Amino acid sequence: AFRDDENCHKQVSPIRGGGSRNTSPSGRVGSRNTSPSRQKVIKTKPRGLDEETVATFGKVVHPDVQMEDNIWAMLPEDLLNEILARVPPFMIFRLRSVCKRWNLILQDHSFLKFHSQVPSHGPCLLTFWKNSQTPQCSVFSLPLKTWYRIPFNFLPQWAFWLVGSSGGLVCFSGLDGLTFRTLVCNPLTQTWRTLPSMNYDQQRQLIVVVDRTDKSFKVIATSDIYGDRSLPTEVYDSKIDKWTVHQIMPAVNLCSSKMAYCDSRLYLETLSPLGLMMYRLDLGYWEHIPAKFPRSLLDGYLVAGTHKRLFLVGRIGLYSTLQSMRIWELDHAKILWVEISRMPPKYFRALLRLSAERFECFGQDNLICFTSWNQGKGLLYDVDKKVWSWIAGCALQSFNSQVCFYEPRFDASVH
């Protein structure tokens, strides 16, 4: 069911770097090389997954090692579960067709228990769009540097859009006829469910939060998407399967409807009064934080990091020739933004050629992703390593695509 995005084969390979340019004679694809170690392209079509593997220069290609069936058949079930739990999630669908036993193991509770205890596969980017009203989804694995297409025909046929993702679950909202609906799904297991209707059934700004310790999730609904401030905040809790009404957000002038969830707190930018609105999920109330924005900030995005870190990303400068993209971190003690990085000019010019161009920005685990609506490009910044890198592939080039970080997990339940 899962396969590489077939339109991106020439741009992405599981072994070589994601889109890096190599101008050396030995690195050019298609250059003449008569040595025995010339580059070879090996195309394989394993069951359930189409993949193109590019061998690097100077590396001898070995034939497939023949595994002894009788040895693998005698493996104890816990050892087999230990091995399978460490296989990248997108590759596991390959193994379902090996034999009936393996197919059953991948759906077994004991396997899910092992899977939940191993380290995460690593961050991925999920892109969602509609092609002739048919939902389409591709996932870019940052560890594997490969795009995978996920079938999304298991969802209901009503108009919905991507809200976001957390802990292996992806949240969508939309209209089922005239009714505003919210659904949560696990793309790996192809399971989903529609949440109950809110107490105030209107289109809202939403964010999903997964708690892996008690295997539950919450969906927070703030103000009306069209700016109605009279609606109270509502929170859905999967443990009780209902929405509860919380405090109405105080009358403020929001800069943006974009939200960031960090350390059990929800943050939004405000113009009047200037600063941030913070919602305490544990206590259920709003408070204002007077953190003034940097001067000449044109557009700002709040991005949540790990260990209570909150980032502000935006453009600085009045004229296009003097603009730059910068990243600040909130000093919670002093209540001020401290600059921690600037996007190098070559990346800024390539991402945003015009000052009026729009971009999207979102983050996870101290990774910040930039996408440009017009350029069809994706740029990644690692806050800890202070490294900038392009995201290879073509799945970001769809004009109407929506993008978010995604963590593939089999053990993420929608119930």
C-alpha positions as CSV (number, residue, x, y, z in Angstrom):
1,A,0.0,0.0,0.0
2,F,2.9,2.3,0.6
3,R,5.4,3.2,-2.2
4,D,7.9,5.9,-3.1
5,D,6.4,8.9,-4.7
6,E,7.0,7.9,-8.3
7,N,7.3,11.4,-9.5
8,C,10.3,12.1,-7.3
9,H,12.6,9.2,-8.2
10,K,15.1,11.2,-10.1
11,Q,15.4,13.8,-7.2
12,V,15.6,11.6,-4.2
13,S,17.4,8.4,-3.4
14,P,17.6,6.5,-0.1
15,I,21.5,6.5,0.0
16,R,22.7,9.8,-1.5
17,G,22.1,13.1,0.1
18,G,18.8,15.0,-0.3
19,G,19.4,17.2,-3.3
20,S,23.0,18.2,-2.7
21,R,24.9,19.3,-5.7
22,N,28.2,17.6,-6.6
23,T,30.3,19.3,-9.4
24,S,33.4,17.0,-9.2
25,P,34.1,14.9,-12.3
26,S,33.5,11.7,-10.3
27,G,30.3,12.9,-8.9
28,R,28.4,14.0,-12.0
29,V,25.6,11.7,-13.0
30,G,26.0,10.7,-16.6
31,S,29.7,11.5,-16.8
32,R,31.9,9.1,-18.6
33,N,33.8,6.8,-16.3
34,T,35.5,3.6,-17.5
35,S,36.7,2.4,-14.1
36,P,35.1,-0.8,-12.7
37,S,33.6,1.3,-9.9
38,R,31.5,3.4,-12.2
39,Q,28.1,4.4,-10.8
40,K,25.3,1.9,-11.3
41,V,21.6,2.4,-10.9
42,I,19.8,-0.6,-9.4
43,K,16.1,-0.7,-9.8
44,T,14.2,-3.1,-7.6
45,K,10.5,-3.6,-7.2
46,P,9.9,-5.2,-3.8
47,R,6.4,-6.3,-2.9
48,G,4.3,-3.3,-1.8
49,L,6.9,-0.7,-2.4
50,D,8.5,0.8,-5.5
51,E,11.9,2.0,-4.8
52,E,15.0,3.2,-6.8
53,T,18.3,2.7,-5.2
54,V,21.4,4.6,-6.4
55,A,24.8,3.0,-5.6
56,T,27.6,5.4,-4.8
57,F,31.0,5.6,-6.6
58,G,33.7,3.1,-5.5
59,K,31.2,0.9,-3.7
60,V,31.1,-2.7,-4.8
61,V,27.5,-3.9,-5.4
62,H,27.0,-7.3,-3.7
63,P,24.2,-9.7,-4.7
64,D,21.3,-10.3,-2.3
65,V,22.3,-12.6,0.6
66,Q,20.1,-15.7,0.6
67,M,18.5,-16.1,4.0
68,E,18.0,-19.6,5.4
69,D,14.2,-20.1,5.7
70,N,14.4,-22.7,8.3
71,I,16.5,-20.4,10.6
72,W,14.1,-17.5,10.3
73,A,11.2,-19.8,10.8
74,M,12.6,-21.0,14.2
75,L,13.1,-17.5,15.6
76,P,11.4,-17.0,19.0
77,E,8.4,-14.6,18.7
78,D,9.9,-12.0,21.1
79,L,13.2,-11.8,19.2
80,L,11.2,-11.5,15.9
81,N,9.2,-8.7,17.5
82,E,12.4,-7.0,18.6
83,I,13.7,-7.1,15.1
84,L,10.5,-6.0,13.3
85,A,10.0,-3.1,15.8
86,R,13.3,-1.6,14.7
87,V,12.4,-1.7,11.0
88,P,11.5,1.7,9.5
89,P,7.7,1.9,9.6
90,F,7.4,2.5,5.8
91,M,9.4,-0.7,5.1
92,I,7.2,-2.9,7.3
93,F,4.5,-3.1,4.7
94,R,7.1,-4.9,2.5
95,L,7.2,-7.6,5.2
96,R,3.5,-8.2,5.4
97,S,3.6,-10.3,2.2
98,V,6.5,-12.5,3.3
99,C,4.3,-15.0,5.1
100,K,1.0,-15.2,7.1
101,R,2.9,-15.3,10.4
102,W,4.7,-12.0,9.7
103,N,1.4,-10.4,8.5
104,L,-0.3,-11.4,11.8
105,I,2.7,-10.3,13.9
106,L,2.5,-6.8,12.6
107,Q,-1.0,-6.5,13.8
108,D,-0.4,-8.1,17.1
109,H,-0.5,-6.3,20.5
110,S,2.9,-7.7,21.5
111,F,4.5,-6.2,18.4
112,L,2.9,-2.8,19.1
113,K,4.3,-3.0,22.7
114,F,7.8,-3.5,21.3
115,H,7.3,-0.8,18.7
116,S,6.2,1.7,21.4
117,Q,9.4,1.1,23.4
118,V,12.0,1.6,20.6
119,P,13.3,5.0,19.6
120,S,11.2,7.0,17.1
121,H,11.9,6.6,13.4
122,G,12.6,10.3,13.3
123,P,10.8,13.3,12.0
124,C,9.0,13.2,8.6
125,L,7.2,15.9,6.6
126,L,3.6,15.1,5.6
127,T,2.1,16.9,2.6
128,F,-1.6,16.8,1.9
129,W,-3.5,18.0,-1.2
130,K,-6.4,17.2,-3.4
131,N,-6.1,16.1,-7.0
132,S,-9.5,16.3,-8.8
133,Q,-11.1,16.2,-5.3
134,T,-9.2,13.0,-4.5
135,P,-7.1,13.3,-1.3
136,Q,-3.4,12.8,-1.9
137,C,-0.7,12.4,0.7
138,S,3.1,12.0,0.6
139,V,5.5,11.6,3.5
140,F,9.2,12.6,3.3
141,S,11.3,10.6,5.8
142,L,14.2,12.9,7.0
143,P,16.3,9.9,8.2
144,L,15.9,8.0,4.9
145,K,15.8,11.1,2.7
146,T,13.0,9.4,0.7
147,W,9.4,10.3,-0.3
148,Y,6.6,7.8,0.2
149,R,3.1,8.0,-1.1
150,I,0.3,7.1,1.3
151,P,-3.1,6.2,0.0
152,F,-5.7,8.4,1.6
153,N,-8.9,7.0,0.1
154,F,-9.9,5.5,3.5
155,L,-11.2,8.9,4.7
156,P,-14.8,10.1,4.2
157,Q,-15.6,12.0,1.0
158,W,-16.3,15.4,2.5
159,A,-14.4,18.7,2.3
160,F,-11.7,18.9,4.9
161,W,-8.3,20.4,5.4
162,L,-5.2,19.5,7.4
163,V,-5.1,20.8,11.0
164,G,-1.8,19.3,12.1
165,S,-0.1,16.2,13.5
166,S,1.1,15.0,16.9
167,G,2.5,11.6,18.2
168,G,1.6,9.7,15.0
169,L,-2.0,11.0,14.7
170,V,-3.1,13.5,12.0
171,C,-6.1,15.8,12.5
172,F,-8.4,17.2,9.8
173,S,-11.4,19.5,10.0
174,G,-13.9,20.4,7.4
175,L,-17.6,20.5,6.4
176,D,-19.8,17.5,6.1
177,G,-22.6,19.3,4.2
178,L,-23.3,22.3,6.5
179,T,-21.9,20.8,9.7
180,F,-18.4,21.5,10.9
181,R,-16.6,18.2,11.7
182,T,-13.3,17.1,13.1
183,L,-11.6,13.8,12.5
184,V,-8.4,12.1,13.7
185,C,-6.6,9.3,11.8
186,N,-3.4,7.2,11.8
187,P,-2.1,7.1,8.2
188,L,0.0,4.0,8.9
189,T,-2.8,1.8,10.2
190,Q,-5.4,3.5,8.0
191,T,-7.7,3.9,11.0
192,W,-9.8,7.1,11.7
193,R,-12.8,8.4,13.6
194,T,-15.0,11.5,13.6
195,L,-15.0,13.4,16.9
196,P,-18.3,14.4,18.5
197,S,-19.8,17.8,17.7
198,M,-18.6,20.8,19.7
199,N,-20.9,22.6,22.1
200,Y,-20.7,25.6,19.8
201,D,-20.7,24.1,16.4
202,Q,-18.8,26.6,14.3
203,Q,-15.6,26.5,12.2
204,R,-12.7,27.0,14.7
205,Q,-8.9,27.2,14.9
206,L,-7.7,23.8,16.1
207,I,-4.6,22.1,17.3
208,V,-4.1,18.4,18.2
209,V,-1.9,17.2,21.1
210,V,-1.0,13.6,21.8
211,D,0.0,12.3,25.3
212,R,1.9,9.1,24.7
213,T,2.2,8.3,28.4
214,D,-1.5,7.6,28.9
215,K,-2.2,6.9,25.2
216,S,-4.7,9.7,24.8
217,F,-5.0,12.9,22.8
218,K,-6.6,16.3,23.1
219,V,-7.9,18.8,20.4
220,I,-8.0,22.5,21.4
221,A,-10.5,24.8,19.7
222,T,-9.9,28.5,20.1
223,S,-11.7,31.4,18.5
224,D,-13.9,31.3,15.4
225,I,-11.9,31.1,12.2
226,Y,-13.5,34.3,11.0
227,G,-12.7,36.3,14.1
228,D,-15.7,35.8,16.4
229,R,-14.2,36.3,19.9
230,S,-17.4,35.5,21.7
231,L,-16.9,31.7,21.5
232,P,-15.4,30.0,24.5
233,T,-12.3,27.8,24.2
234,E,-13.3,24.1,23.9
235,V,-11.1,21.1,24.6
236,Y,-11.8,17.6,23.4
237,D,-10.3,14.7,25.6
238,S,-10.2,11.2,24.0
239,K,-10.3,9.7,27.5
240,I,-13.9,10.9,28.1
241,D,-14.8,11.3,24.4
242,K,-16.4,14.8,24.7
243,W,-15.7,18.5,24.4
244,T,-15.6,20.6,27.5
245,V,-16.2,24.4,27.5
246,H,-13.4,26.5,29.0
247,Q,-12.8,30.3,29.3
248,I,-13.5,32.7,26.5
249,M,-10.3,34.3,25.2
250,P,-10.0,37.9,26.4
251,A,-10.7,40.6,23.7
252,V,-7.4,40.9,21.9
253,N,-6.3,41.8,18.4
254,L,-4.5,38.7,17.0
255,C,-1.6,39.1,14.6
256,S,-2.2,35.6,13.2
257,S,-4.3,32.6,13.8
258,K,-1.2,30.4,13.8
259,M,-0.7,28.7,17.2
260,A,2.2,26.9,18.9
261,Y,1.8,24.3,21.7
262,C,4.8,24.2,24.1
263,D,5.0,22.7,27.6
264,S,1.2,22.3,28.1
265,R,0.7,25.9,27.0
266,L,-0.8,27.3,23.8
267,Y,0.6,30.5,22.4
268,L,-0.8,33.1,19.9
269,E,0.6,36.4,18.8
270,T,-1.3,39.6,19.6
271,L,-1.1,43.2,18.3
272,S,-3.3,44.8,20.9
273,P,-2.2,44.4,23.7
274,L,1.2,43.7,22.1
275,G,2.8,40.3,23.0
276,L,1.4,36.8,23.4
277,M,-1.8,35.2,24.6
278,M,-1.0,32.0,26.6
279,Y,-3.6,29.3,27.3
280,R,-2.8,27.0,30.3
281,L,-4.2,23.6,29.3
282,D,-3.7,22.2,32.8
283,L,-5.6,25.1,34.4
284,G,-7.9,26.1,31.6
285,Y,-7.4,29.8,31.5
286,W,-5.8,32.5,29.3
287,E,-3.2,35.1,30.3
288,H,-1.3,37.8,28.4
289,I,2.5,37.9,28.2
290,P,3.9,41.3,27.3
291,A,6.8,40.0,25.1
292,K,7.4,42.8,22.6
293,F,8.2,41.8,19.0
294,P,11.5,42.7,17.4
295,R,11.5,46.0,15.4
296,S,10.6,46.0,11.7
297,L,9.1,42.5,12.0
298,L,7.0,42.0,8.8
299,D,5.5,38.6,9.5
300,G,6.1,36.2,12.4
301,Y,5.4,32.6,13.1
302,L,5.5,30.9,16.5
303,V,7.2,27.5,16.6
304,A,7.4,25.2,19.5
305,G,10.6,23.5,20.4
306,T,11.6,20.9,22.9
307,H,12.3,21.5,26.6
308,K,9.9,24.5,26.9
309,R,11.7,26.4,24.1
310,L,9.5,28.7,22.1
311,F,10.8,30.3,18.8
312,L,9.7,33.3,16.7
313,V,10.5,33.2,13.0
314,G,10.0,36.1,10.7
315,R,11.2,38.6,8.1
316,I,12.9,41.8,9.1
317,G,13.3,44.9,7.0
318,L,11.2,47.4,5.0
319,Y,12.7,47.0,1.6
320,S,13.2,43.7,-0.4
321,T,16.9,44.3,-0.8
322,L,17.4,44.7,2.9
323,Q,15.2,41.9,4.1
324,S,16.4,38.9,6.1
325,M,14.8,35.9,7.8
326,R,15.6,35.6,11.5
327,I,14.9,33.3,14.4
328,W,14.4,34.4,18.0
329,E,13.9,32.4,21.2
330,L,11.7,33.6,24.1
331,D,13.5,34.2,27.3
332,H,10.7,33.3,29.7
333,A,12.4,34.9,32.7
334,K,13.0,38.3,31.1
335,I,10.0,38.1,28.8
336,L,11.9,39.2,25.7
337,W,12.9,37.7,22.3
338,V,16.6,36.8,21.9
339,E,18.0,36.4,18.4
340,I,19.6,32.9,17.9
341,S,20.0,32.6,14.1
342,R,19.7,34.3,10.7
343,M,18.9,32.6,7.4
344,P,22.0,32.9,5.1
345,P,21.3,35.3,2.2
346,K,21.6,32.7,-0.5
347,Y,18.9,30.6,1.0
348,F,16.7,33.6,1.6
349,R,17.0,34.7,-2.0
350,A,16.3,31.2,-3.3
351,L,13.3,30.7,-1.0
352,L,11.7,34.1,-1.4
353,R,12.6,36.0,-4.6
354,L,10.1,38.7,-4.0
355,S,9.4,40.6,-0.8
356,A,5.6,40.0,-1.2
357,E,5.9,36.2,-1.5
358,R,4.2,34.2,1.2
359,F,5.9,31.4,3.1
360,E,4.8,28.9,5.7
361,C,6.8,27.9,8.8
362,F,6.4,25.1,11.3
363,G,8.5,23.1,13.6
364,Q,9.1,19.9,15.7
365,D,11.9,18.7,18.0
366,N,14.0,21.9,17.4
367,L,13.6,21.5,13.6
368,I,12.1,24.4,11.7
369,C,10.8,24.0,8.2
370,F,10.2,26.8,5.7
371,T,8.0,26.3,2.6
372,S,7.5,28.8,-0.2
373,W,4.1,28.9,-1.9
374,N,5.4,30.1,-5.2
375,Q,8.8,28.5,-5.4
376,G,7.7,25.0,-4.4
377,K,10.7,24.6,-2.2
378,G,11.3,23.4,1.3
379,L,14.2,24.5,3.6
380,L,15.0,22.9,6.9
381,Y,16.9,24.4,9.9
382,D,18.3,22.3,12.7
383,V,18.4,24.6,15.8
384,D,20.7,22.4,17.8
385,K,23.2,21.7,15.0
386,K,22.8,25.2,13.4
387,V,22.6,23.6,9.9
388,W,20.5,24.7,6.9
389,S,19.5,22.2,4.2
390,W,17.1,22.0,1.3
391,I,14.4,19.3,1.2
392,A,14.7,17.3,-1.9
393,G,11.7,16.0,-3.9
394,C,8.7,17.4,-5.7
395,A,5.8,16.8,-3.3
396,L,6.1,20.3,-2.0
397,Q,5.5,21.8,-5.4
398,S,1.7,21.5,-5.4
399,F,0.3,25.0,-5.0
400,N,-2.6,23.9,-2.8
401,S,-0.6,21.4,-0.7
402,Q,-0.6,21.7,3.1
403,V,2.5,20.6,5.1
404,C,3.2,19.6,8.7
405,F,5.7,17.5,10.6
406,Y,4.7,13.9,11.2
407,E,6.0,11.1,13.4
408,P,5.1,7.6,11.9
409,R,3.8,5.3,14.7
410,F,1.9,2.1,14.6
411,D,0.9,2.3,18.3
412,A,-0.9,5.7,18.0
413,S,-4.5,4.9,18.5
414,V,-7.5,7.1,17.5
415,H,-9.6,5.7,20.4
